[in-house]
Amino acid sequence: MRLNAGGVRELHWHKAAEWAYMLYGTARITAIDQDGHNFIDDVGIGDLWYFPSGMPHSIQGLGPDGCEFLLVFDDGEFDEDNTFLLSDWMKHVPSEVLAKNFGVSDRAFDNVPDPSKLYIFAAPVPGSLESDKISGTTPVPQSFSHKMLAQAPVKTKSGTVRITDTSNFPASKTISAALVEVEPGGLRELHWHPNTNEWQYYLEGQARMGVFAGSGQARTFNFMAGDVGYVPFGTGHYIENTGTTTLRFLELFKSSYYADVSLNQWLALTPPELVQAHLKLDPQTLNAFKKNKSPVVPG
């Protein structure tokens, strides 16, 4: 989604939880929870937000050039047309009921725009974050935003990995993620995820992914920036940087925690005689297996 400076994604809520990664610019996000706790924050490139299912929220682009962000929902059958919009609801409640609910005149809501004119609409760029905060409110107990790029990454010679789940972003109870960077020729090592399916969004660069699905089934796929990948639960795979620039992509999971199993580590922590009996390897190769996980390996 792209919002110009001042552009507002109308106040709304979903049945699905919403997770987002900021791709460009800055935005102001707001929400409340079921206990009336208040949330407001400004987010920039590499920041995340997570709004639990049913929590009302908004997004507004800030200056100088608005924002762009990737939206992820924890329901594969999510339909944007099923979003609950503020204006849509107001237009479908009798004026006398609105008046009774809010304790105002029957005519107070006569000028609410038609929902077709909102959804995303222009508004003045808001002032400072402090000026938008509501006095006398209690903040949500767990922040709905997180600075992913500020995390200390797992570093290797050929790349980095930043993992975000409930261990460092407690509010994000149904979506976990990893931001992976692979240098040219490098490889996101052979691995699989023991807890759930994996979705991928390619941010920069070019990649090739090989997937092993068991029963003699394997496929290879090419990706570039803006592409989406999918790996079924438990399926072995690797991602190789086939370009000349850094490959950056997100791994996303419908799970409260991130988990992967490394083929290299598995073999290193299995008795070498047993591994040799399976694969007929020489001692030098057996000794090359790594006991410590290295998520990105050099080419």
C-alpha positions in Angstrom: 0.0 0.0 0.0 1.2 3.5 -0.8 0.0 6.7 1.0 0.9 10.2 0.0 1.9 12.8 2.6 -1.3 13.3 4.6 -3.0 10.3 2.9 -5.1 8.3 5.4 -6.1 4.7 5.3 -9.5 5.1 6.9 -10.2 4.0 10.5 -11.1 0.3 10.2 -10.7 -3.1 11.7 -10.4 -6.7 10.3 -11.2 -10.2 11.5 -7.6 -11.1 10.6 -4.6 -9.8 12.4 -2.5 -7.3 10.4 1.3 -7.2 10.3 3.3 -4.7 8.2 6.8 -3.9 7.1 7.7 -0.3 6.2 9.3 -0.1 2.8 9.6 3.6 2.3 9.0 6.9 4.1 7.2 7.5 7.4 3.7 6.9 8.7 1.6 7.6 11.8 -0.3 4.6 13.1 -3.1 4.7 15.8 -5.2 2.0 17.5 -7.0 1.2 20.7 -7.5 -2.2 22.4 -10.6 -3.8 24.0 -9.8 -2.3 27.3 -9.6 1.3 26.0 -5.8 1.4 26.0 -4.4 3.9 23.5 -1.7 3.5 20.9 0.0 6.0 18.6 3.4 5.9 17.0 5.5 7.1 14.0 7.1 4.3 12.0 9.9 4.4 9.3 11.8 2.2 7.0 12.3 -1.3 8.4 9.8 -0.8 11.2 6.9 -3.2 11.8 3.4 -3.0 13.2 1.0 -5.6 14.3 -2.7 -5.0 15.0 -4.5 -8.0 16.6 -7.7 -9.3 15.0 -10.6 -7.0 15.7 -8.5 -4.0 16.9 -9.5 -0.7 15.3 -6.6 1.2 13.7 -5.5 3.8 11.1 -2.5 4.6 9.0 -1.5 8.1 7.7 1.4 9.0 5.5 3.7 11.7 6.8 6.0 14.3 5.1 7.8 14.8 2.9 6.6 12.0 0.6 4.3 9.7 2.5 5.0 6.0 2.8 4.8 2.6 1.3 4.5 -0.6 3.3 3.9 -4.4 2.9 0.7 -5.7 4.5 0.5 -9.3 5.8 -2.6 -11.0 7.3 -2.7 -14.2 9.3 -5.6 -15.6 7.3 -4.9 -16.9 3.8 -8.5 -16.2 2.8 -8.4 -12.6 3.9 -10.5 -10.3 1.7 -10.1 -6.6 1.7 -13.7 -6.2 0.8 -14.6 -7.7 4.3 -12.8 -4.9 6.1 -15.0 -3.0 8.6 -14.8 0.7 7.7 -15.9 3.5 10.0 -17.8 5.5 7.3 -19.5 2.4 6.0 -20.9 1.5 9.4 -22.0 5.1 10.1 -23.9 5.2 6.9 -25.8 2.0 7.8 -27.0 3.1 11.3 -30.2 5.2 11.5 -29.6 8.8 12.5 -31.7 8.5 15.6 -29.7 5.6 16.8 -26.4 7.5 16.2 -27.9 10.5 18.1 -28.9 8.2 21.0 -25.5 6.4 21.1 -23.4 9.6 21.2 -25.8 11.9 23.0 -26.0 14.5 20.2 -28.4 15.9 17.7 -30.1 13.7 15.0 -28.4 16.0 12.4 -24.9 15.8 13.8 -23.8 13.1 11.3 -25.5 14.4 8.2 -22.2 15.3 6.5 -20.4 12.0 6.9 -19.0 11.3 3.4 -20.1 8.3 1.4 -17.8 5.3 2.0 -16.8 5.4 -1.7 -15.1 8.7 -1.0 -12.9 7.5 1.8 -11.0 4.2 2.1 -7.9 6.1 1.3 -8.3 9.9 1.3 -6.3 13.1 1.5 -6.0 15.0 4.8 -3.6 17.6 6.3 -0.2 16.2 7.4 -0.5 15.9 11.2 1.7 17.8 13.6 4.2 16.2 16.0 3.6 12.9 17.6 3.3 14.5 21.0 0.6 16.9 19.7 -1.5 13.9 18.5 -1.4 12.0 21.8 -4.6 11.9 23.8 -4.2 13.2 27.3 -5.4 11.1 30.2 -5.1 7.8 28.3 -3.4 4.6 29.3 -1.0 3.1 26.7 -1.5 -0.4 25.4 0.5 -2.9 27.6 2.4 -4.2 24.6 3.5 -1.9 21.8 1.9 -2.5 18.4 5.1 -1.3 16.7 8.7 -2.6 16.5 12.0 -1.4 15.0 13.2 -4.5 13.2 16.3 -2.9 11.6 17.4 -1.8 15.1 17.8 -5.4 16.2 21.3 -6.8 16.4 21.5 -9.3 13.5 22.9 -12.8 13.4 26.0 -12.1 11.3 27.9 -14.5 9.0 30.5 -13.9 6.3 27.9 -13.7 3.6 24.9 -12.1 5.2 22.7 -11.4 8.2 19.4 -12.5 9.7 17.1 -10.6 12.0 14.4 -12.6 13.6 11.2 -11.0 15.1 8.7 -13.0 17.0 7.0 -12.8 20.4 10.4 -13.0 22.1 11.2 -9.4 21.1 7.8 -8.2 19.7 5.3 -9.6 22.3 2.2 -8.1 20.6 2.8 -10.1 17.4 1.2 -13.3 18.6 0.2 -14.8 15.3 3.0 -13.7 12.9 6.7 -14.1 13.2 9.3 -13.1 10.6 13.0 -13.0 9.6 14.7 -10.4 7.5 17.4 -12.1 5.5 20.3 -10.5 3.7 22.5 -12.6 1.4 25.6 -11.3 -0.4 26.2 -12.3 -4.1 26.9 -16.0 -4.4 25.8 -16.6 -0.9 23.2 -19.1 0.2 20.4 -19.2 2.8 21.4 -22.7 3.9 19.5 -25.9 3.4 16.9 -26.0 6.1 13.2 -26.4 6.9 10.7 -25.0 9.4 9.2 -27.5 11.9 6.2 -25.4 13.0 4.4 -23.9 10.0 4.3 -22.8 6.3 6.7 -20.1 5.1 5.7 -17.0 3.0 8.4 -14.9 1.4 8.5 -11.3 0.1 11.6 -10.4 -2.0 12.7 -6.8 -1.3 15.8 -6.5 -3.3 18.0 -8.5 -5.6 17.6 -11.8 -7.5 17.3 -15.3 -6.0 16.8 -19.0 -6.8 15.0 -21.3 -4.4 15.2 -25.0 -4.5 12.4 -26.9 -2.7 12.3 -30.6 -1.7 8.8 -31.9 -1.0 9.6 -35.6 -0.3 8.6 -38.6 -2.4 11.1 -37.7 -5.1 9.5 -34.3 -5.7 11.7 -31.2 -6.1 11.3 -27.8 -7.9 13.5 -24.7 -8.5 12.1 -21.2 -8.7 13.5 -17.8 -9.6 12.6 -14.6 -7.8 13.2 -10.9 -8.1 12.2 -7.8 -6.0 8.4 -7.7 -5.5 7.9 -11.4 -5.9 6.2 -13.6 -3.3 7.4 -17.1 -2.5 5.8 -20.0 -0.5 7.2 -23.1 1.1 4.8 -25.7 2.6 5.2 -26.7 6.2 8.2 -29.0 6.8 9.5 -28.8 3.2 13.3 -28.6 2.8 14.7 -25.7 0.8 17.5 -23.2 0.2 17.6 -19.6 -1.3 20.7 -18.6 -3.4 21.7 -15.1 -4.4 22.0 -15.3 -8.1 22.5 -11.6 -8.7 25.3 -9.1 -8.4 23.8 -7.1 -5.5 22.7 -7.9 -1.9 19.6 -10.1 -1.8 17.1 -9.0 0.8 13.8 -10.9 1.6 11.4 -11.5 4.4 10.5 -14.9 5.7 7.0 -14.8 7.3 5.1 -17.4 9.4 1.7 -17.8 11.0 3.2 -18.5 14.4 4.1 -16.9 17.6 7.7 -18.1 17.3 10.3 -18.5 14.6 12.0 -21.9 14.2 14.2 -23.6 11.6 16.2 -26.8 11.4 19.6 -26.7 9.7 20.6 -29.7 7.6 24.3 -28.8 8.4 23.7 -28.8 12.1 21.6 -31.9 12.1 24.4 -33.9 10.4 27.1 -32.4 12.7 25.2 -33.4 15.8 24.5 -37.0 14.6 27.1 -39.7 15.2 29.5 -39.5 12.2 29.5 -43.2 11.7 25.8 -43.1 11.2 26.0 -40.2 8.8 28.8 -42.0 6.9 26.7 -45.2 6.6 24.0 -43.2 5.0 26.0 -40.9 2.7 29.3 -42.7 2.1 31.3 -39.6 2.9 35.1 -39.2 3.5 36.4 -38.1 6.9 37.2 -34.6 5.7 33.6 -34.0 4.6 32.3 -35.4 7.8 34.5 -32.9 9.8 33.3 -30.0 7.7 29.7 -30.1 9.1 29.0 -27.3 11.5 27.7 -27.8 15.1 26.6 -24.2 15.3 23.9 -23.0 12.9 25.0 -20.6 10.2 21.9 -19.4 8.4 23.7 -17.7 5.5 26.8 -19.4 4.0 29.3 -18.1 1.4 29.3 -19.2 -2.2 
